[in-house]
Amino acid sequence: MQKSYKKRFKITKTGKIMRRRMAQDHFRAKKTGSQIRKKRKGLSLGKADAKVFRKHLNLK
């Protein structure tokens, strides 16, 4: 797996591809605590995006 992909995506044990939610690093002062907590969880890629990702990395 390329280093750039390794930083941004995680492949779970079941084969799902997880990514990080956006808008977590800066401009957080205006956001409520509940918004910040919701963004901590990962988000799985959609089927179309996962298909492209797998094709690019030569995964099954």
DSSP file (Angstrom, degrees, kcal/mol; ACC not computed):
  #  RESIDUE AA STRUCTURE BP1 BP2  ACC     N-H-->O    O-->H-N    N-H-->O    O-->H-N    TCO  KAPPA ALPHA  PHI   PSI    X-CA   Y-CA   Z-CA
    1    1 A M              0   0    0      0, 0.0    56,-0.0     0, 0.0     2,-0.0   0.000 360.0 360.0 360.0 138.2    0.0    0.0    0.0
    2    2 A Q     >  -     0   0    0      1,-0.1     4,-2.2     4,-0.0     3,-0.3  -0.344 360.0-121.9 -67.3 149.4    1.3    3.5   -0.8
    3    3 A K  H  > S+     0   0    0      1,-0.2     4,-1.7     2,-0.2     5,-0.1   0.860 110.9  55.8 -61.2 -37.8    2.4    5.6    2.1
    4    4 A S  H  > S+     0   0    0      1,-0.2     4,-0.9     2,-0.2    -1,-0.2   0.871 111.5  43.6 -65.1 -36.3   -0.1    8.4    1.2
    5    5 A Y  H  > S+     0   0    0     -3,-0.3     4,-2.6     2,-0.2    -1,-0.2   0.856 108.0  59.1 -74.7 -35.5   -3.0    6.0    1.3
    6    6 A K  H  < S+     0   0    0     -4,-2.2    -2,-0.2     1,-0.2    -1,-0.2   0.853 105.8  49.6 -61.3 -35.1   -1.7    4.4    4.5
    7    7 A K  H  < S+     0   0    0     -4,-1.7    -1,-0.2    -5,-0.2    -2,-0.2   0.835 120.0  34.8 -70.6 -33.3   -2.0    7.7    6.2
    8    8 A R  H  < S+     0   0    0     -4,-0.9    12,-0.6    -3,-0.2     2,-0.3   0.699 116.0  42.5-100.8 -22.1   -5.5    8.5    5.1
    9    9 A F  E  <  -A   19   0A   0     -4,-2.6     2,-0.4    10,-0.1    10,-0.2  -0.910  54.9-160.1-130.4 153.6   -7.3    5.1    5.0
   10   10 A K  E     -A   18   0A   0      8,-1.9     8,-3.1    -2,-0.3     2,-0.6  -1.000  13.1-144.7-132.2 132.5   -7.6    2.0    7.2
   11   11 A I  E     -A   17   0A   0     -2,-0.4     6,-0.2     6,-0.2     5,-0.1  -0.869  23.5-142.5 -97.0 122.8   -8.8   -1.4    6.0
   12   12 A T    >   -     0   0    0      4,-2.7     3,-1.2    -2,-0.6    -1,-0.0  -0.192  27.1 -99.9 -79.2 173.0  -10.7   -3.1    8.7
   13   13 A K  T 3  S+     0   0    0      1,-0.3    -1,-0.1     2,-0.1    -2,-0.0   0.836 124.7  50.5 -61.5 -34.6  -10.6   -6.8    9.5
   14   14 A T  T 3  S-     0   0    0      2,-0.0    -1,-0.3     1,-0.0    -3,-0.0   0.522 124.1-102.3 -84.7  -5.3  -13.9   -7.3    7.6
   15   15 A G  S <  S+     0   0    0     -3,-1.2    -2,-0.1     1,-0.3     2,-0.1   0.438  72.7 141.6 102.0   0.1  -12.6   -5.5    4.5
   16   16 A K        -     0   0    0     -5,-0.1    -4,-2.7     1,-0.0     2,-0.6  -0.427  47.8-132.4 -71.6 151.7  -14.3   -2.1    4.9
   17   17 A I  E     -A   11   0A   0     -6,-0.2    28,-2.7    28,-0.2     2,-0.3  -0.937  24.3-163.4-108.7 118.8  -12.3    0.9    4.0
   18   18 A M  E     -AB  10  44A   0     -8,-3.1    -8,-1.9    -2,-0.6     2,-0.3  -0.760   7.3-174.2-104.7 146.6  -12.5    3.7    6.7
   19   19 A R  E     -AB   9  43A   0     24,-2.9    24,-2.6    -2,-0.3     2,-0.3  -0.884  28.5-101.7-132.5 166.8  -11.5    7.3    6.3
   20   20 A R        -     0   0    0    -12,-0.6     2,-0.1    -2,-0.3    22,-0.1  -0.620  37.1-113.1 -88.1 145.1  -11.3   10.3    8.7
   21   21 A R        -     0   0    0     18,-0.6     3,-0.2    20,-0.4    -1,-0.1  -0.480  35.6-114.9 -75.0 150.7  -14.0   12.9    8.8
   22   22 A M  S    S+     0   0    0      1,-0.2    -1,-0.1    -2,-0.1     0, 0.0  -0.284  84.9  41.9 -82.5 169.5  -13.1   16.4    7.6
   23   23 A A  S    S+     0   0    0      1,-0.1    -1,-0.2    -2,-0.0    16,-0.1   0.894  73.0 117.5  65.6  47.8  -12.9   19.7    9.6
   24   24 A Q        +     0   0    0     -3,-0.2    -2,-0.1    15,-0.0     3,-0.1   0.589  61.4  60.2-111.7 -16.5  -11.2   18.4   12.7
   25   25 A D  S    S+     0   0    0      1,-0.2     2,-0.3     2,-0.1     3,-0.2   0.918 108.3   2.3 -88.5 -44.9   -7.9   20.3   12.8
   26   26 A H  S    S+     0   0    0      1,-0.2    -1,-0.2     2,-0.1     0, 0.0  -0.879 104.7  48.8-140.9 173.6   -8.7   24.0   12.9
   27   27 A F        +     0   0    0     -2,-0.3     4,-0.2    -3,-0.1     3,-0.2   0.857  69.4 132.7  62.0  38.5  -11.6   26.4   13.1
   28   28 A R    >   +     0   0    0     -3,-0.2     3,-0.6     1,-0.2     8,-0.1   0.578  41.4  85.8 -93.5 -10.5  -13.0   24.3   16.0
   29   29 A A  T 3  S+     0   0    0      1,-0.3    -1,-0.2     0, 0.0    -2,-0.0   0.847  92.1  46.6 -62.1 -34.2  -13.7   27.2   18.4
   30   30 A K  T 3  S+     0   0    0     -3,-0.2    -1,-0.3     2,-0.1    -2,-0.1   0.730  94.5  95.3 -79.3 -22.1  -17.1   27.8   16.8
   31   31 A K  S <  S-     0   0    0     -3,-0.6     2,-0.1    -4,-0.2    -3,-0.0  -0.403  75.9-120.5 -76.7 145.8  -18.1   24.1   16.8
   32   32 A T     >  -     0   0    0     -2,-0.1     4,-1.9     1,-0.1     5,-0.2  -0.345  25.9-109.2 -77.1 163.9  -20.2   22.6   19.6
   33   33 A G  H  > S+     0   0    0      1,-0.2     4,-2.4     2,-0.2     5,-0.2   0.861 118.7  55.0 -61.5 -37.3  -18.9   19.8   21.7
   34   34 A S  H  > S+     0   0    0      2,-0.2     4,-2.0     1,-0.2    -1,-0.2   0.875 106.5  51.0 -67.9 -35.9  -21.4   17.4   20.2
   35   35 A Q  H  > S+     0   0    0      2,-0.2     4,-1.5     1,-0.2    -1,-0.2   0.924 111.4  47.9 -64.1 -43.9  -20.2   18.2   16.6
   36   36 A I  H  X S+     0   0    0     -4,-1.9     4,-0.6     1,-0.2    -2,-0.2   0.908 111.5  49.9 -64.5 -42.6  -16.5   17.6   17.6
   37   37 A R  H >X S+     0   0    0     -4,-2.4     3,-0.9     1,-0.2     4,-0.5   0.883 107.8  53.9 -64.6 -38.7  -17.4   14.3   19.3
   38   38 A K  H >< S+     0   0    0     -4,-2.0     3,-0.8     1,-0.2    -1,-0.2   0.856 104.5  55.9 -63.4 -34.5  -19.3   13.1   16.2
   39   39 A K  H 3< S+     0   0    0     -4,-1.5   -18,-0.6     1,-0.2    -1,-0.2   0.615  89.4  75.4 -76.8 -11.7  -16.3   13.8   14.0
   40   40 A R  H << S+     0   0    0     -3,-0.9    -1,-0.2    -4,-0.6    -2,-0.2   0.833  80.5  84.3 -68.1 -31.5  -14.0   11.6   16.0
   41   41 A K  S << S-     0   0    0     -3,-0.8   -20,-0.4    -4,-0.5     2,-0.1  -0.391  84.9-114.8 -72.8 149.5  -15.5    8.4   14.6
   42   42 A G        -     0   0    0    -22,-0.1     2,-0.4    -2,-0.1   -22,-0.2  -0.297  22.0-139.0 -76.4 167.5  -14.3    7.1   11.3
   43   43 A L  E     -B   19   0A   0    -24,-2.6   -24,-2.9    -2,-0.1     2,-0.2  -0.996  13.1-129.1-131.3 132.3  -16.5    7.0    8.2
   44   44 A S  E     -B   18   0A   0     -2,-0.4   -26,-0.2   -26,-0.2     2,-0.1  -0.533  28.3-110.3 -82.4 149.7  -16.6    4.1    5.8
   45   45 A L        -     0   0    0    -28,-2.7   -28,-0.2    -2,-0.2    -1,-0.1  -0.415  34.7-107.2 -73.0 151.7  -16.2    4.7    2.1
   46   46 A G     >  -     0   0    0     -2,-0.1     4,-2.6     1,-0.1     5,-0.2  -0.225  35.0-100.7 -70.1 169.0  -19.2    4.2   -0.2
   47   47 A K  H  > S+     0   0    0      1,-0.2     4,-2.0     2,-0.2     5,-0.1   0.898 121.2  48.0 -62.1 -42.3  -19.3    1.2   -2.6
   48   48 A A  H  > S+     0   0    0      2,-0.2     4,-1.8     1,-0.2    -1,-0.2   0.924 114.6  45.5 -66.4 -43.8  -18.3    3.2   -5.7
   49   49 A D  H  > S+     0   0    0      1,-0.2     4,-2.4     2,-0.2    -2,-0.2   0.898 112.2  51.6 -65.5 -40.5  -15.3    4.9   -3.9
   50   50 A A  H  X S+     0   0    0     -4,-2.6     4,-2.7     1,-0.2    -1,-0.2   0.871 106.8  54.4 -64.0 -36.6  -14.2    1.6   -2.3
   51   51 A K  H  X S+     0   0    0     -4,-2.0     4,-2.1    -5,-0.2    -1,-0.2   0.920 110.6  44.9 -63.8 -44.1  -14.2    0.0   -5.7
   52   52 A V  H  X S+     0   0    0     -4,-1.8     4,-2.4     2,-0.2    -2,-0.2   0.912 113.3  51.6 -64.7 -43.3  -11.9    2.7   -7.2
   53   53 A F  H  X S+     0   0    0     -4,-2.4     4,-1.8     1,-0.2    -2,-0.2   0.924 111.1  46.4 -60.2 -47.4   -9.7    2.5   -4.1
   54   54 A R  H  X>S+     0   0    0     -4,-2.7     5,-2.7     1,-0.2     4,-0.6   0.882 112.1  51.0 -64.8 -38.8   -9.3   -1.3   -4.4
   55   55 A K  H ><5S+     0   0    0     -4,-2.1     3,-0.7     1,-0.2    -1,-0.2   0.907 109.6  50.7 -64.5 -41.8   -8.7   -1.1   -8.1
   56   56 A H  H 3<5S+     0   0    0     -4,-2.4    -1,-0.2     1,-0.2    -2,-0.2   0.859 116.8  39.3 -64.9 -36.5   -6.0    1.5   -7.6
   57   57 A L  H 3<5S-     0   0    0     -4,-1.8    -1,-0.2    -5,-0.2    -2,-0.2   0.380 109.7-118.8 -95.6   3.4   -4.2   -0.6   -4.9
   58   58 A N  T <<5 +     0   0    0     -3,-0.7     2,-0.2    -4,-0.6    -3,-0.2   0.889  61.6 150.4  60.0  41.5   -4.7   -4.0   -6.6
   59   59 A L      <       0   0    0     -5,-2.7    -1,-0.2    -6,-0.1    -2,-0.1  -0.642 360.0 360.0 -97.7 161.2   -6.8   -5.3   -3.7
   60   60 A K              0   0    0     -2,-0.2    -5,-0.1    -5,-0.0    -1,-0.1   0.474 360.0 360.0 -74.2 360.0   -9.5   -8.0   -4.1
